[in-house]
């Protein structure tokens, strides 16, 4: 990706967040569509993925 201005970087970051939010929303929709007895594994998997993403994005971990 070629960034010509600071706004390009901000726009790309917003697009990344929007894309991640759509992916999470889609995953939640799939979980909710599953039979009740099968949802817990989906929620656990989603929670693990979100936890890992949060840990990778935590600036204090770079110290």
HELIX and SHEET records of a PDB file:
HELIX    1   1 UNK A    6  UNK A   33  1                                  28    
HELIX    2   2 UNK A   36  UNK A   38  5                                   3    
HELIX    3   3 UNK A   39  UNK A   57  1                                  19    
HELIX    4   4 UNK A   59  UNK A   62  5                                   4    
END                                                                             
